[in-house]
Protein backbone atom coordinates (compact mmCIF):
# COMPACT_ATOMS: atom_id res chain seq x y z
CA UNK A 1 0.00 0.00 0.00
CA UNK A 2 1.35 3.42 -0.92
CA UNK A 3 1.99 5.99 1.79
CA UNK A 4 -0.13 8.50 -0.13
CA UNK A 5 -3.14 6.23 0.04
CA UNK A 6 -2.68 5.32 3.68
CA UNK A 7 -2.39 8.95 4.84
CA UNK A 8 -5.62 9.90 3.10
CA UNK A 9 -7.33 6.77 4.35
CA UNK A 10 -6.17 7.40 7.90
CA UNK A 11 -7.64 10.90 7.97
CA UNK A 12 -10.81 9.77 6.19
CA UNK A 13 -11.39 6.91 8.64
CA UNK A 14 -10.97 9.17 11.65
CA UNK A 15 -13.23 11.91 10.28
CA UNK A 16 -15.96 9.50 9.13
CA UNK A 17 -16.15 8.04 12.64
CA UNK A 18 -16.75 11.50 14.13
CA UNK A 19 -19.49 12.93 11.90
CA UNK A 20 -23.24 12.37 11.57
CA UNK A 21 -23.06 12.36 7.75
CA UNK A 22 -20.11 10.08 6.87
CA UNK A 23 -21.21 9.84 3.22
CA UNK A 24 -20.56 13.58 2.80
CA UNK A 25 -16.91 13.34 3.87
CA UNK A 26 -14.53 14.05 0.99
CA UNK A 27 -10.77 13.70 1.32
CA UNK A 28 -8.43 15.01 -1.36
CA UNK A 29 -4.70 14.53 -1.24
CA UNK A 30 -2.12 16.72 -2.96
CA UNK A 31 1.30 15.12 -3.06
CA UNK A 32 4.45 17.21 -3.27
CA UNK A 33 8.07 16.16 -3.24
CA UNK A 34 8.41 16.29 0.54
CA UNK A 35 4.99 17.53 1.60
CA UNK A 36 1.48 16.09 1.48
CA UNK A 37 -1.62 18.26 1.80
CA UNK A 38 -4.79 16.48 2.87
CA UNK A 39 -7.99 18.48 2.32
CA UNK A 40 -11.03 17.30 4.26
CA UNK A 41 -14.52 18.50 3.36
CA UNK A 42 -17.48 17.71 5.59
CA UNK A 43 -21.12 18.77 5.77
CA UNK A 44 -21.52 22.23 7.34
CA UNK A 45 -23.46 20.69 10.23
CA UNK A 46 -20.52 18.37 11.01
CA UNK A 47 -17.79 21.01 10.89
CA UNK A 48 -17.95 21.69 14.63
CA UNK A 49 -17.58 18.00 15.44
CA UNK A 50 -14.43 17.70 13.34
CA UNK A 51 -12.88 20.87 14.75
CA UNK A 52 -13.91 20.22 18.36
CA UNK A 53 -13.85 22.48 21.38
CA UNK A 54 -10.99 24.96 21.03
CA UNK A 55 -9.77 22.96 18.02
CA UNK A 56 -8.74 19.93 20.05
CA UNK A 57 -10.16 17.30 17.69
CA UNK A 58 -8.59 19.00 14.66
CA UNK A 59 -5.26 19.17 16.48
CA UNK A 60 -5.45 15.48 17.35
CA UNK A 61 -6.22 14.54 13.73
CA UNK A 62 -3.27 16.64 12.53
CA UNK A 63 -0.97 15.07 15.14
CA UNK A 64 -1.87 11.52 14.07
CA UNK A 65 -1.41 12.38 10.39
CA UNK A 66 1.91 14.07 11.15
CA UNK A 67 3.14 10.97 13.01
CA UNK A 68 2.23 8.72 10.07
CA UNK A 69 3.87 11.09 7.58
CA UNK A 70 7.05 11.42 9.63
CA UNK A 71 7.45 7.67 9.51
CA UNK A 72 7.57 7.98 5.71
CA UNK A 73 9.93 10.97 5.79
CA UNK A 74 7.28 13.46 4.68
CA UNK A 75 5.50 16.46 6.14
CA UNK A 76 1.73 16.68 6.12
CA UNK A 77 -0.77 19.51 6.34
CA UNK A 78 -4.40 18.69 7.10
CA UNK A 79 -6.87 21.36 6.00
CA UNK A 80 -10.45 21.10 7.21
CA UNK A 81 -12.81 22.85 4.80
N, C-alpha and C positions, 0 to 999 in steps of 0.2 A: 504494500500500500504506500502511495506517495505521501510525503509529508504535507504537501499542499492540500490533499484531500482530507487527511486526518485532522489538520488544524480547523478547517471549515466545518467538518463533521463534529468535532469536539464542541465548538461554539454553538452550532445548530442544536445539538443534543441538549446542551445545558439550557439554552433559551427556550426550546420547545417544552421542556419540563416545567418551566416557570409560568408560562402564559395560559390564558383561557382559550385563545384561538391559535393552536399550534399549526393549523393549516395555512395561516397567514404569515408565518415566519419565512423570510427570504434571506439567505446568506449568500453574499457575493465575495469572491476572493480575488484580489489583485496581487499578483506575484511580481516582485522586483528581484534584483540580483541578490540583495542581502535582507530585504524587508518584505513582509507580507502585510497587506491591508485586508482586514476582514470587515465588510460592511454588513450590518444586521438591520433588517427592516421588520418591524412588527406592527400590528394593528395599533391605532392611536390609543385605544382603551387599555392596551397591555404595556404601553411605554413605561408607566410608573412602576409596574412590577419588575421590569427588566432593569431599570435604573436603581430602584430601591431607595430606602430612606437615606438621605445624605449621600447617595451614590454608592452605597456599600455593595449592592449586588453587582453593579457595573464594574466596580473595582475588583471584585472577586473573579468575575468572568475574565477580565483583562489579565489578572495575575495568573490564572490557570493557563490561558492561551500563551502568555509570555514564557511560562515554565516549559510548555511543550515546544515552543519555537526555539528556545535557548538550547534545548537538547539537540536540535537539528542545526544549530549554528546560525540561526536567523533571528531577526527582530520582528515583532508583530505589533500592529496597531489595530485595535478593535473599535470600530465606530458604530454607535447605536443611532439609527435614524428613524 
